[in-house]
Amino acid sequence: MSRETTSPQRPQTTAILAVSLDGKLASASAQGDRIASAYDFQHLEEHVAQADAVLFGATTLRLGGTAMRLQSPSLIQQRLRAGKPPQPLQIVCSASGDLDLALPFFQQPIPRALVTTETGQARWQGSSAFDYCWCADRPHWDWSWVLGQIATVGIQRLAVLGGGHLFASLLQVQAIDELWLTVCPLMLGSSAPSLMPLKECTSPTMTLVSAVPVGDEVYLHYRLGYGEDKGTMIET
Ligand SMILES: NC(=O)c1ccc[n+]([C@@H]2O[C@H](COP(=O)([O-])OP(=O)(O)OC[C@H]3O[C@@H](n4cnc5c(N)ncnc54)[C@H](OP(=O)(O)O)[C@@H]3O)[C@@H](O)[C@H]2O)c1
């Protein structure tokens, strides 16, 4: 496998999310619960298996308690056969760094990383909970620098698993290349967490690659474009 790179280098990023028909990510009353089917879980696990690292927001972690660790023996075997580690690097994004060490996440047998601020980093000084810690405030939050750092530790494919604040902020800096959206047959109402929590946003161009109905859900795959080369890694 050869790899062509352009500068500035960042991983290929794919967001994989499930939304209700009214664009919500979870129910307002059970925000840590999944809204999609068991089939969607399998679909998500297959994407995670293809990734070198997974990125998710602190609220998603606080509510769910765990990272999306691969459990399928065949997917783990496939990774090992391809010379990859059994589990992708699990990267949590938390500006505050305020994460409870009692969360099951910290007991999971996975490699962990933190994207945070200087203040957040200070909370974890001397801790071995994270294999990597990147400070994004340089002095303002700088995704371009963070994604470059993630690339330097060998991450070519990054799966972005939400929630909405993390997804929106990456979309705004043109750092989402592909989107897999599972549309679920639900209405969750305006107080539920949203796929796009920003009041205003600039939309990339979205090219539909596929739309596959499975039961009452639809699996949409879009390729995103921003009108210029954003310097992602390209594998050939
Ligand atoms: N349906 C799905 O596919 C799906 C997937 C994922 C999550 N969810 C649901 O979505 C909900 C959570 O989504 P959410 O939008 O409220 O939260 P989120 O994006 O998971 O996390 C937001 C937090 O992450 C950190 N963060 C994210 N982007 C940041 C940035 N650009 N700069 C600095 N810090 C940043 C901050 O952490 P600090 O507060 O620590 O500073 C922020 O408060 C939950 O209900 C979860 O279950 C659903």
The ligand as an ORCA input file, in Angstrom:
! r2SCAN-3c Opt
* xyz 0 1
  N     -27.150      9.230     17.298
  C     -25.822      9.234     17.235
  O     -25.223      8.751     16.247
  C     -25.027      9.850     18.342
  C     -23.631      9.835     18.299
  C     -22.925     10.452     19.309
  C     -23.603     11.070     20.353
  N     -24.946     11.056     20.376
  C     -25.686     11.770     21.433
  O     -25.395     13.157     21.289
  C     -25.490     13.776     22.567
  C     -24.210     14.551     22.860
  O     -23.960     15.461     21.828
  P     -23.517     16.963     22.167
  O     -23.527     17.710     20.898
  O     -24.370     17.480     23.296
  O     -22.064     16.808     22.778
  P     -20.671     16.232     22.215
  O     -20.369     16.806     20.882
  O     -20.634     14.759     22.405
  O     -19.669     16.819     23.305
  C     -19.576     18.204     23.514
  C     -18.373     18.445     24.423
  O     -17.197     17.973     23.763
  C     -16.158     18.937     23.862
  N     -16.055     19.568     22.549
  C     -16.704     19.199     21.415
  N     -16.329     19.987     20.388
  C     -15.437     20.862     20.887
  C     -14.686     21.929     20.317
  N     -14.774     22.239     19.035
  N     -13.899     22.640     21.121
  C     -13.802     22.342     22.420
  N     -14.465     21.332     23.023
  C     -15.275     20.603     22.261
  C     -16.613     19.880     24.975
  O     -16.245     19.194     26.167
  P     -16.121     19.839     27.634
  O     -17.525     20.111     28.076
  O     -15.459     18.794     28.456
  O     -15.294     21.067     27.517
  C     -18.114     19.904     24.733
  O     -18.875     20.346     25.836
  C     -25.729     12.655     23.561
  O     -27.107     12.571     23.837
  C     -25.246     11.416     22.821
  O     -25.845     10.225     23.286
  C     -25.682     10.435     19.405
*
